[in-house]
Amino acid sequence: MINVHRNNQTFGPYTMEALKTYVESGKILMTDRAQMANSTFTSTVGDILKSQNISVNIQNKGDIVSQIKSLGKELIIPKWDFIKNDLFK
C-alpha cells in the first residue's frame, strides 16, 4: 500500500494497481511524493512504480493548454495562496 503526498495533504493508501490507474489517468503525477505504508522513506510515485517493475502508459491530454485545463487551476495555483498573499488586489 502506498500513500501519496501533494500540497501538504496525504492521499491513500493505494494498492499498486490503483496507483498505476491513477497515474495513467493523470490524477496522480509521477513526480508526486509517495511512501510505502510500512516505511518512513519517501520517494516519487515514479520511483516506487519503477522499483516494483510496473510500467505506466500515461494518457496524453493534448497541447499544453488542454493539459493545464485538465489539471485545474486550483492544482497549479491554489486560491488560498492568492488570498493569503493579497494577490487578488
Secondary structure by P-SEA (a helix, b strand, c coil): cbbbbccccccccccaaaaaaaaaacccccccccccccccccccaaaaaaaacccccccccccaaaaaaaacccccccaaaaaaacccc
